[in-house]
Amino acid sequence: MKLIVVIPTYNEADNLRQIAQALLDLPMPDLAVLVVDDSSTDGTGRIADELSRGRPDRIQVIHRKGKGGLGRAYLAGFESALDSGATAIVQMDADFSHAPDYIPEMVRYLEDYDVVVGSRYVSGGKLDERWGVGRYLLSWFANSVYVRLLLRLRVHDATSGFKAWRRDTLLGIGINRVRSNGYVFQVEMAFLTERLGYRVLETPIYFEDRRIGQSKMSIPIKLEAAWRTIEVGLRHHRIKPKDRWLQTVEPLDT
């Protein structure tokens, strides 16, 4: 199996070395890291290049001009990973909100599922104790009530940014038809996955608040995501499993 972990970065200089090392320390010799940096102003891109020069076989970097947004960064990473022949792709944050130790189990589940979601809102999932009640309730309502009811999703954590994908799943979704950019990108990917009939597994994770730095999820971004969720439903409500862009399913090379 060729596994590529896609990590979008913007000003993650204090976290990048540690998260890259934690990933390389996993007992997965075929794992490679792809950093997609959006012209960070704190030297993140330079650090990524240094890491790549030290381990060119396992760390690659994409530099994008300007701050182009989370969704576009992920799509650029997915496209590059697919072009390089990855059979499995993991997406995650750089700030340790998503623990690398979950990855081996998530990838094993891909033998039976098309996408595995690291979920905060299924049984066994847990949020950092430092989250206040208001923040927790807002996140829970957005994921487990608002998005699920509006789009009729089965997944409980629609905005999870911690996922393991089979190659065929991303090819079948067709990343070129994904239009969302910010955090609603996760919602659009979840909606397309279910509308196209892919097998989804939510596995519980502990979601740790970022160790260093400040969250980029502001109130205006949250409000924008709320109304853009409606756009996702309008855009894709007619899509069915027959609309997959790739109909054949290849077994994972494990």
PLY file of the C-alpha trace (Angstrom):
ply
format ascii 1.0
element vertex 254
property float x
property float y
property float z
element edge 253
property int vertex1
property int vertex2
end_header
0.00 0.00 0.00
1.24 3.47 -0.86
-0.09 5.85 1.79
0.21 9.62 1.56
-0.78 11.91 4.43
-1.89 15.33 3.18
-1.35 18.21 5.61
-2.42 21.74 4.63
-0.47 24.45 6.45
-0.69 28.14 7.04
1.61 29.50 9.75
2.30 26.17 11.45
6.05 26.65 11.96
5.81 25.68 15.62
4.05 22.39 14.86
5.34 21.12 11.51
8.59 19.46 12.59
6.89 17.61 15.43
3.89 16.39 13.42
6.11 15.26 10.55
8.35 13.30 12.91
5.34 11.75 14.67
4.05 10.54 11.30
7.40 9.13 10.21
7.68 7.33 13.56
4.52 5.32 12.87
5.13 1.62 12.07
4.17 2.25 8.44
7.28 2.30 6.24
5.23 3.08 3.10
3.79 6.25 4.63
4.78 9.55 3.00
3.88 13.10 4.04
2.71 15.80 1.63
2.72 19.33 3.04
0.58 21.86 1.15
1.65 25.32 2.29
-0.29 28.48 1.44
2.56 31.02 1.50
2.89 31.01 5.28
4.42 34.17 6.71
6.13 32.46 9.67
8.58 30.26 7.78
6.45 27.12 7.60
7.25 26.70 3.91
10.99 26.95 4.56
10.76 24.35 7.32
8.79 22.06 5.03
11.52 22.34 2.40
14.19 21.53 5.00
12.28 18.45 6.08
11.87 17.36 2.47
15.59 17.76 1.75
16.34 15.60 4.79
13.86 12.87 3.78
13.03 13.34 0.08
11.73 9.78 -0.10
9.07 10.43 2.53
8.30 14.17 2.68
7.14 16.29 -0.25
5.99 19.90 -0.38
3.56 21.89 -2.52
3.87 25.69 -2.32
0.75 27.61 -3.28
0.73 31.34 -3.92
-1.25 33.30 -1.37
-3.70 32.06 1.22
-5.94 30.08 -1.11
-8.12 28.37 1.46
-8.37 25.00 3.17
-10.50 23.26 0.56
-8.29 24.27 -2.37
-5.22 23.15 -0.41
-6.71 19.72 0.22
-7.76 19.32 -3.40
-4.25 20.21 -4.57
-2.87 17.63 -2.16
-5.37 14.96 -3.22
-4.60 15.54 -6.90
-0.87 15.27 -6.31
-1.25 12.14 -4.19
-3.45 10.48 -6.81
-1.03 11.41 -9.58
1.81 9.81 -7.62
-0.09 6.52 -7.38
-1.24 6.59 -3.74
-3.64 3.76 -2.93
-4.70 5.37 0.36
-4.75 9.03 1.37
-5.13 10.49 4.85
-6.06 14.11 5.48
-5.31 15.74 8.82
-4.39 18.99 10.58
-0.84 19.99 11.43
-1.57 21.12 14.98
-1.98 17.71 16.72
-5.75 18.09 16.97
-5.67 14.79 15.09
-3.38 12.28 16.76
-1.16 10.39 14.28
-1.50 7.23 16.37
-5.03 6.72 14.99
-3.80 6.40 11.42
-2.74 2.71 11.34
-6.18 1.60 12.55
-8.02 3.96 10.20
-6.05 2.64 7.23
-6.77 -0.97 8.23
-10.49 -0.19 8.17
-10.13 0.80 4.51
-10.06 -2.89 3.69
-13.83 -2.89 4.34
-14.85 0.76 3.93
-14.38 3.46 1.30
-13.66 6.28 3.73
-12.93 6.28 7.45
-13.84 9.38 9.46
-12.12 10.26 12.71
-15.22 11.35 14.62
-15.70 13.44 17.73
-19.43 12.72 17.94
-19.85 8.96 17.93
-19.74 6.75 20.99
-16.22 6.85 22.39
-15.36 10.13 20.67
-14.28 12.98 22.90
-13.40 16.67 22.74
-10.61 18.40 24.61
-11.69 19.20 28.16
-10.49 22.78 27.66
-13.40 23.46 25.30
-16.01 25.64 26.96
-19.65 24.58 27.09
-20.69 27.16 24.50
-18.02 26.10 22.03
-18.87 22.44 22.48
-22.62 22.98 22.03
-22.08 25.09 18.90
-19.85 22.44 17.32
-22.16 19.59 18.33
-25.24 21.40 17.01
-23.56 22.30 13.71
-22.43 18.73 13.08
-24.97 16.47 14.72
-28.12 18.56 14.19
-27.89 21.38 11.62
-25.85 19.70 8.88
-27.34 16.24 9.39
-30.92 17.48 9.21
-30.36 19.93 6.38
-28.47 17.49 4.15
-29.94 14.27 5.57
-26.49 12.95 6.35
-25.87 9.82 8.37
-22.37 10.83 9.44
-22.29 12.52 12.86
-19.10 14.56 12.39
-19.67 16.23 9.03
-16.87 18.77 9.49
-14.21 16.29 10.54
-10.90 17.05 8.86
-9.40 13.70 9.85
-10.19 11.08 7.22
-8.65 8.11 5.46
-9.69 7.65 1.84
-9.37 4.81 -0.61
-7.92 5.93 -3.92
-11.02 4.78 -5.79
-13.27 6.82 -3.53
-11.60 10.12 -4.35
-11.50 9.22 -8.03
-15.18 8.30 -7.94
-16.19 11.50 -6.15
-14.32 13.47 -8.78
-12.45 16.18 -6.93
-12.96 18.55 -9.87
-16.67 18.84 -9.01
-15.96 19.95 -5.43
-16.57 23.70 -5.22
-16.34 24.57 -1.52
-13.17 26.05 -0.14
-13.21 26.85 3.58
-14.37 24.56 6.35
-17.57 23.71 4.46
-15.27 21.76 2.13
-15.50 18.95 4.68
-19.29 19.07 4.53
-19.33 18.92 0.73
-16.98 15.92 0.73
-19.17 14.16 3.31
-22.32 14.89 1.31
-20.85 13.67 -1.98
-19.52 10.54 -0.30
-22.97 9.57 0.95
-24.90 10.64 -2.16
-22.59 8.49 -4.27
-23.22 5.47 -2.04
-19.76 4.95 -0.58
-19.27 2.92 2.59
-18.46 5.27 5.47
-17.13 4.29 8.88
-16.93 6.75 11.76
-14.32 5.73 14.30
-14.07 7.60 17.62
-11.15 9.91 18.28
-10.05 12.25 21.03
-9.92 15.71 19.49
-7.20 17.69 21.23
-7.22 21.47 21.07
-4.20 22.78 19.17
-1.06 22.60 21.28
0.58 25.74 19.90
-0.88 28.77 18.12
-4.45 30.00 17.74
-7.42 28.50 15.97
-8.20 29.91 12.53
-11.93 29.18 12.95
-13.47 32.61 13.58
-17.15 33.46 14.10
-17.51 34.96 10.56
-16.05 31.76 9.10
-18.56 29.68 11.08
-21.47 31.83 9.90
-20.31 31.61 6.30
-20.05 27.82 6.60
-23.65 27.66 7.86
-25.19 29.28 4.79
-22.78 27.67 2.35
-23.99 24.29 3.62
-27.32 25.11 1.95
-25.46 25.69 -1.32
-23.91 22.22 -1.06
-27.34 20.61 -0.83
-28.68 22.57 -3.78
-25.62 21.83 -5.89
-25.52 18.06 -5.43
-29.02 16.94 -4.39
-29.58 15.04 -7.65
-26.34 13.06 -7.54
-26.72 9.27 -7.23
-24.31 6.30 -7.07
-24.48 5.92 -10.85
-22.75 9.31 -11.10
-19.46 8.05 -9.72
-16.65 9.03 -12.05
-14.91 5.68 -11.55
-17.02 2.54 -11.56
-14.36 -0.12 -11.03
-13.00 -0.78 -7.55
-9.44 -1.91 -7.14
-8.38 -3.88 -4.03
-5.96 -2.18 -1.68
-2.42 -3.48 -2.06
-1.73 -4.42 1.54
0 1
1 2
2 3
3 4
4 5
5 6
6 7
7 8
8 9
9 10
10 11
11 12
12 13
13 14
14 15
15 16
16 17
17 18
18 19
19 20
20 21
21 22
22 23
23 24
24 25
25 26
26 27
27 28
28 29
29 30
30 31
31 32
32 33
33 34
34 35
35 36
36 37
37 38
38 39
39 40
40 41
41 42
42 43
43 44
44 45
45 46
46 47
47 48
48 49
49 50
50 51
51 52
52 53
53 54
54 55
55 56
56 57
57 58
58 59
59 60
60 61
61 62
62 63
63 64
64 65
65 66
66 67
67 68
68 69
69 70
70 71
71 72
72 73
73 74
74 75
75 76
76 77
77 78
78 79
79 80
80 81
81 82
82 83
83 84
84 85
85 86
86 87
87 88
88 89
89 90
90 91
91 92
92 93
93 94
94 95
95 96
96 97
97 98
98 99
99 100
100 101
101 102
102 103
103 104
104 105
105 106
106 107
107 108
108 109
109 110
110 111
111 112
112 113
113 114
114 115
115 116
116 117
117 118
118 119
119 120
120 121
121 122
122 123
123 124
124 125
125 126
126 127
127 128
128 129
129 130
130 131
131 132
132 133
133 134
134 135
135 136
136 137
137 138
138 139
139 140
140 141
141 142
142 143
143 144
144 145
145 146
146 147
147 148
148 149
149 150
150 151
151 152
152 153
153 154
154 155
155 156
156 157
157 158
158 159
159 160
160 161
161 162
162 163
163 164
164 165
165 166
166 167
167 168
168 169
169 170
170 171
171 172
172 173
173 174
174 175
175 176
176 177
177 178
178 179
179 180
180 181
181 182
182 183
183 184
184 185
185 186
186 187
187 188
188 189
189 190
190 191
191 192
192 193
193 194
194 195
195 196
196 197
197 198
198 199
199 200
200 201
201 202
202 203
203 204
204 205
205 206
206 207
207 208
208 209
209 210
210 211
211 212
212 213
213 214
214 215
215 216
216 217
217 218
218 219
219 220
220 221
221 222
222 223
223 224
224 225
225 226
226 227
227 228
228 229
229 230
230 231
231 232
232 233
233 234
234 235
235 236
236 237
237 238
238 239
239 240
240 241
241 242
242 243
243 244
244 245
245 246
246 247
247 248
248 249
249 250
250 251
251 252
252 253
